[in-house]
Amino acid sequence: MTIHLPDNPARADVLEARPTLWVNPAYRSGAINDKALPVRPDQVDDAQANWARIAPLLQTCFPELEASGGAIRSELIELTALRDALGYAGAAFGKVFVKADSALPVAGSIKARGGVYEVFVFAEQLATQEGLLGKHDDIRTLAGSEAKALFSTYTIAVGSTGNLGLSVGIAARALGFKATVHMSADAKAWKVERLTKLGVEVVQHQADYTVAVENARLVAEGDPSIYFVDDEQSRQLFLGYSVAAYELAEQLQSLGLAVDAQHPLFLYLPCGIGGAPGGVTYGAKKVFGDNVHCFFVEPVQSPCALVHMMSGSDELVSVYDVGLTNRTEADGMAVARMSAFVATVMRNMLAGVFTVADNDLFKWLSLAHSTQDIRLEPSASAGFAGPDFLVNHHTGKHFCQQQGIGNLEGATHVVWTTGGSFVPQEQYESFLQQAARL
C-alpha cells in the first residue's frame, strides 16, 4: 500500500528522511475529557492506587527499592554543563531538565513503569481469583512459595524490541512465572543474553517489531495458561506509565517551578509503538491540563506516529507505506506502525512529533556522558532536539504563537531519557566510540 501524505510544511522532510517538526492540526484543549476515548482520567488515579498497593511486594522482590519503599521513581536532573554543550545556554530556553528514566531501578528503562506494573497487577488479580490473597491479606505473601507454585503454572508473554521484554521478563521471573519474549530481528544481542540468563525463553523473529508482537499474540490466544502483555493494545501498560506525571508534578513543585499559562511545560518523549509516551502524555494532561504540551520524537526512518497522525487516516499507516525503511540504530524505536489504541487517545492530545537522525543520537549520548555523567542508549537521547525545535524552528515558533505563548523564557522543558543504565559496559563504550568517529 502506498499512502500520499497531505500537504504540510513537514511533508517533504518526512519523505526525504530529514529531521523535522510536525505540529498536530487536531491538537485542542480539554481533549482528555472526551468521553468517547477508551480510557478515563480517573483510571490514572486507580493506577496510582495500584502502584501504592503493590509497593510492599515490589520492595520484597527487589531489594534495590528498599530506600523508596517499593516505589519505582527516577530523578529530575537540571541540565548545567550539558545545557551549554547542546547550545541551550540562552535565557530563551527557560529551564531544561532530564527525567532520568534511563536509570529507573528494576529494569533500567521507562518500561519499568509499564511492564513491571502490568505483571504485578496481574499476579495480584490471579492470586485473588485463586483464593490465595484475601482483601485484607498482606500482599507480600505473593513472594512466598505457595504463590510461586501457582504462578509457575502460567507464562507471561510479550513482543518486544528489547526494553519492554526486559521489564516483563524481570518482573515475571521475580514472582515465579515462566516468561517468553518474542523479539524482532533488530533486538540487541545483549538484551537477548540478559533475558536468557534470567531464565526467560527468547523467540527471535527474522522480521520487524510488528510481526514479533503478532506472533506473540497468536501463540497466547491458543493457550489459557499464557498471559499476554500486549504493547499495542494494553490499557494496563498505558496506565502504569501515566502515573509518572504525578511524580513529575511533585518534583517540579519541590523545586518551586510553577506550571501555568506563563510557565508552560514541554515534554519530549521518545516513541516506538507509542504506549509509554502515550501513557505519560495522558497522565500529564490530567495533571497539568492545557499548560503542558507533549511531543513524541522518532527516528527519521521510523516515524510511525508521525506518518499515521499526519495522514489523517482511520486505518493505521506504516512507515513502509510512505517509502521509509524503518532502519535505525535506536532499536526501541524501530517500529513501523504505531498502536491503534494510542493513536485514538492521542488524536487531539498530542502537540506534535519531531524526528531526529541516528548520528545525532550518538552525538547527544556522548555529550550527556562527558558533561553530566548521564548514561544513555541511543534511542534515549532523542529528546534533546526538542527545545531547539520549539525555540528556533519556524514551525515551533508558529506553534507557540498559536498557543498564546509569547516567549519561552518562563518555560520548563523536560527531556524524557528512556533507557541506558542496563547497557553492558562494553556495549556502552562502543556507543561512545561510534560517537567519536562521527
C-alpha positions in Angstrom: 0.0 0.0 0.0 1.2 3.5 -0.9 0.0 6.5 1.1 0.2 10.1 -0.1 0.6 12.3 2.9 -1.4 15.6 2.8 0.3 18.9 2.2 2.1 20.1 5.3 5.3 22.1 6.0 6.9 18.9 7.3 5.9 16.6 4.4 9.0 16.9 2.2 11.3 16.4 5.2 9.4 13.3 6.3 9.5 11.7 2.9 13.2 12.6 2.5 14.1 11.3 6.0 15.3 14.7 7.2 14.9 15.9 10.8 11.7 18.0 11.1 8.9 19.1 13.3 5.2 18.3 12.6 2.6 20.1 14.7 -0.8 18.3 15.1 -3.6 20.3 13.5 -6.1 18.4 15.5 -4.5 19.4 18.9 -7.0 21.0 21.1 -7.6 22.0 24.7 -9.6 19.7 27.1 -9.1 16.6 24.9 -8.6 14.4 27.9 -12.2 14.9 28.9 -13.6 13.4 25.6 -16.0 10.7 26.8 -15.5 8.7 23.5 -11.9 7.8 24.4 -11.2 4.2 25.5 -9.6 5.4 28.8 -10.8 7.8 31.5 -8.9 10.3 33.7 -10.0 8.7 36.9 -8.2 5.5 35.8 -4.9 7.3 36.3 -5.9 7.7 40.0 -6.8 4.0 40.1 -3.3 3.2 38.7 -1.6 5.4 41.3 -3.6 3.4 44.0 -2.5 0.1 42.4 1.2 1.2 42.5 0.9 2.1 46.2 -0.8 -1.2 47.0 1.8 -3.4 45.2 4.8 -1.3 46.6 5.5 -3.6 49.6 5.6 -6.6 47.2 7.9 -4.8 44.9 10.2 -3.9 47.8 10.2 -7.6 48.8 11.1 -8.8 45.3 13.6 -6.1 44.5 15.9 -5.1 47.4 17.1 -2.0 45.4 13.6 -0.5 46.1 14.1 -0.6 49.9 15.0 3.1 50.2 12.0 4.2 48.2 9.5 1.9 50.0 8.9 0.0 46.8 8.3 3.0 44.6 9.9 2.9 41.1 11.0 6.5 40.6 13.6 8.5 38.6 15.5 11.7 39.2 14.6 15.0 37.6 18.0 16.4 36.7 18.5 20.0 35.7 20.9 20.4 32.7 24.0 22.5 33.5 27.1 21.7 31.5 25.1 19.6 29.1 22.8 22.5 28.5 25.7 24.6 27.3 27.0 21.7 25.2 23.6 21.4 23.5 23.5 25.1 22.7 20.7 25.9 25.2 22.6 28.3 27.3 20.4 31.4 26.5 17.5 32.6 28.6 15.2 31.9 25.6 15.3 28.2 26.5 13.9 28.6 30.0 14.6 25.7 32.3 15.8 22.4 30.8 15.7 19.1 32.7 16.2 15.4 32.1 13.6 12.9 33.5 16.1 10.1 34.0 14.0 7.0 33.4 17.3 5.8 31.8 18.3 5.0 35.4 15.0 3.6 36.7 15.5 0.7 39.2 14.5 -2.9 38.4 14.6 -2.6 34.6 16.8 0.4 33.7 14.2 2.0 31.4 10.8 3.7 31.2 9.4 0.2 30.6 9.7 -0.5 34.3 6.7 1.8 34.7 4.6 -0.3 32.4 5.9 -3.9 32.2 6.5 -4.3 35.9 3.2 -2.7 36.7 1.2 -5.0 34.5 2.9 -8.2 35.6 2.5 -7.4 39.3 -1.2 -6.3 39.0 -1.9 -9.5 37.0 -0.2 -11.5 39.8 -2.4 -9.9 42.4 -5.6 -10.5 40.4 -4.7 -14.1 39.7 -3.9 -14.8 43.4 -7.1 -13.2 44.5 -9.1 -15.2 41.9 -7.5 -18.5 43.1 -8.1 -17.7 46.8 -4.5 -17.1 47.8 -5.0 -13.4 48.6 -7.9 -12.1 50.6 -8.9 -8.4 50.8 -7.0 -7.8 54.0 -4.1 -10.1 53.5 -0.5 -8.9 53.2 0.4 -8.6 49.5 3.9 -9.7 50.3 2.6 -13.2 50.6 2.7 -13.3 46.8 6.5 -13.6 47.1 6.1 -16.9 49.1 6.3 -20.5 48.0 2.6 -21.1 47.7 2.0 -18.2 45.4 5.1 -19.0 43.3 3.8 -22.6 42.9 0.6 -21.1 41.4 2.5 -18.5 39.2 4.8 -21.2 37.9 1.9 -22.8 36.0 1.4 -19.6 34.0 3.6 -18.0 31.3 3.9 -14.2 30.8 4.4 -13.5 27.1 5.3 -10.2 25.3 6.5 -9.0 22.0 9.4 -6.5 22.2 12.4 -4.9 20.6 14.2 -5.2 24.0 13.3 -2.9 26.9 9.7 -4.0 27.4 10.8 -7.6 27.2 13.4 -6.9 29.9 10.9 -5.3 32.2 8.3 -8.0 31.7 10.9 -10.8 31.9 12.5 -9.5 35.1 9.1 -8.9 36.8 7.7 -12.3 35.8 10.7 -14.3 36.9 10.9 -12.4 40.2 7.4 -13.8 41.0 8.0 -17.3 39.7 6.2 -17.1 36.4 7.6 -18.6 33.3 8.3 -15.9 30.7 8.5 -15.8 26.9 9.7 -12.7 25.0 9.2 -12.6 21.2 11.8 -10.3 19.8 12.3 -8.6 16.4 15.3 -9.0 14.2 16.7 -5.7 15.3 16.8 -6.6 19.0 20.2 -6.1 20.5 22.2 -9.2 21.4 23.0 -8.0 25.0 19.2 -7.7 25.7 18.7 -11.3 24.4 21.5 -12.6 26.6 20.3 -10.8 29.7 16.9 -12.3 29.3 18.2 -15.8 28.7 20.3 -15.6 31.9 17.2 -14.8 33.8 15.6 -18.0 32.6 13.3 -16.2 30.0 12.6 -18.0 26.8 13.5 -15.7 23.9 11.9 -16.3 20.5 13.6 -14.3 17.8 11.8 -13.5 14.6 13.5 -12.6 11.4 11.1 -9.7 10.9 10.3 -6.3 12.5 8.6 -5.5 15.8 5.0 -5.6 14.5 5.5 -9.2 13.3 7.0 -10.2 16.7 4.0 -8.8 18.5 1.5 -10.5 16.2 3.2 -13.9 16.7 3.3 -13.5 20.5 -0.4 -12.6 20.5 -1.3 -15.6 18.2 0.5 -18.1 20.5 -1.1 -16.6 23.6 -4.6 -16.8 22.1 -4.4 -20.5 21.8 -3.3 -21.2 25.4 -5.2 -20.1 28.5 -2.1 -20.5 30.7 -0.4 -17.7 28.8 -1.0 -14.1 29.9 -0.1 -11.7 27.0 1.3 -8.3 27.7 0.1 -6.5 24.6 2.2 -3.5 23.8 -0.2 -2.5 21.0 -3.5 -2.6 23.0 -2.8 -2.9 26.7 -4.6 -0.4 29.0 -2.6 -1.7 31.9 0.7 -0.8 30.4 -0.6 2.6 29.3 -2.0 3.5 32.8 1.2 2.2 34.5 3.1 4.8 32.5 0.6 7.6 33.2 1.3 7.8 36.9 4.7 9.2 36.1 3.0 12.6 35.7 2.2 12.7 39.4 5.8 12.0 40.2 7.0 14.8 37.8 4.5 17.2 39.4 5.9 16.5 42.9 9.4 17.1 41.7 8.6 20.4 39.9 6.7 21.6 43.0 9.7 20.7 45.2 11.9 22.9 43.0 9.4 25.8 43.2 8.6 25.6 39.5 5.1 26.6 38.5 3.2 25.1 35.5 0.7 27.6 34.2 -0.1 29.8 31.2 3.0 32.0 31.9 5.2 28.9 32.7 4.3 26.2 30.1 5.7 22.7 30.4 7.1 20.9 27.4 7.7 17.1 27.4 9.8 15.4 24.8 9.1 11.7 24.7 10.9 9.0 22.6 8.3 7.0 20.7 8.3 3.4 19.5 4.8 1.9 19.3 3.6 4.7 21.5 2.5 3.1 24.7 5.0 4.7 27.1 5.0 8.2 25.6 1.2 8.0 25.1 0.7 7.0 28.8 2.9 9.7 30.1 1.2 12.3 27.8 -2.2 11.2 29.1 -1.2 11.4 32.7 0.5 14.8 32.1 -2.7 16.2 30.5 -4.7 15.0 33.6 -2.2 16.6 36.0 -1.2 19.8 34.1 -4.1 20.3 31.8 -3.6 22.7 28.9 -0.4 24.1 30.3 1.6 21.0 29.2 2.5 20.3 25.6 3.8 16.8 24.8 5.9 16.0 21.7 6.8 12.5 20.6 10.3 12.1 19.0 11.1 9.4 16.4 14.0 8.4 14.1 13.8 9.8 10.6 13.4 6.3 9.1 10.9 5.1 11.7 8.4 7.9 12.4 5.4 5.6 12.8 3.3 8.0 14.9 4.1 11.0 12.7 3.2 9.4 9.4 0.0 7.9 10.8 -1.2 11.0 12.5 -0.2 13.3 9.7 -2.1 11.1 7.2 -5.4 11.6 9.0 -6.3 8.0 8.1 -8.6 5.9 10.2 -6.6 2.9 9.1 -3.1 2.6 10.5 -0.4 3.8 8.2 3.1 2.4 8.4 6.4 3.9 7.6 6.8 1.4 4.7 3.6 2.9 3.2 5.4 6.2 2.6 8.7 4.7 1.4 10.7 4.8 4.6 12.9 1.9 5.6 12.3 1.5 9.4 16.1 1.0 9.8 17.6 2.8 12.8 20.2 2.3 15.5 17.5 3.2 18.0 16.3 -0.3 18.5 13.5 0.6 20.9 12.1 3.0 18.3 12.3 0.7 15.2 8.6 0.4 14.9 6.8 0.6 11.5 3.2 1.0 12.8 2.0 2.7 15.9 -0.6 1.4 18.3 -4.1 2.0 17.1 -5.2 2.4 20.7 -2.6 5.1 21.4 -3.4 6.8 18.1 -7.0 7.1 19.1 -6.2 8.6 22.5 -3.5 10.9 21.1 -5.6 12.2 18.2 -6.4 15.6 19.8 -4.0 15.4 22.8 -0.5 15.2 21.2 1.0 18.6 20.3 3.2 17.1 17.6 6.2 14.9 16.6 9.7 15.7 15.7 12.2 13.4 14.0 16.0 13.0 14.5 18.9 11.5 12.6 20.7 8.5 14.0 24.1 10.3 14.0 22.7 12.9 16.3 21.6 10.2 18.8 25.2 9.2 19.3 26.4 12.8 19.5 23.9 13.6 22.3 24.6 10.3 24.1 28.3 11.2 24.1 27.6 14.8 25.3 25.4 13.5 28.1 28.2 11.2 29.2 31.0 13.7 29.1 29.3 16.7 30.6 26.9 15.3 33.3 27.7 11.6 33.5 24.2 10.6 32.3 24.3 7.1 30.8 22.0 6.6 27.8 21.4 4.2 24.9 20.9 5.8 21.5 17.1 5.9 21.5 17.0 7.5 24.9 18.9 10.6 23.8 16.4 11.5 21.1 14.5 14.1 23.1 17.5 16.5 23.3 16.4 18.1 20.0 13.1 19.3 21.5 14.0 22.7 22.9 15.7 23.8 19.7 12.7 22.8 17.6 10.4 24.9 19.8 12.6 27.9 20.1 14.3 28.2 16.7 12.3 26.2 14.1 9.7 28.2 12.2 7.1 25.5 12.9 7.9 25.6 16.6 7.7 29.4 16.8 4.3 29.3 15.0 3.0 26.6 17.4 4.0 28.8 20.4 2.1 31.8 18.8 -0.9 29.6 18.2 -0.9 28.6 21.9 -0.5 32.2 23.1 3.0 31.7 24.4 4.8 34.9 23.9 8.3 33.6 24.7 9.8 30.5 26.3 11.9 32.2 29.0 9.4 31.0 31.6 9.0 27.6 30.2 10.2 24.3 31.6 11.5 21.7 29.1 11.7 18.0 30.2 13.6 15.6 28.0 12.5 12.1 29.0 15.5 9.8 28.7 14.0 6.3 28.5 16.8 3.8 28.9 20.5 3.1 29.2 21.7 2.2 32.7 21.5 -1.6 32.0 23.6 -1.4 28.8 26.8 -3.6 29.4 29.9 -1.5 29.7 31.5 -3.0 26.5 28.4 -2.1 24.5 28.2 1.4 26.1 31.9 2.1 25.2 31.1 1.1 21.6 28.4 3.7 21.5 30.9 6.3 22.7 33.4 5.1 20.1 30.8 5.4 17.4 30.1 9.0 18.5 33.8 9.8 18.4 34.1 8.5 14.8 31.2 10.8 13.8 
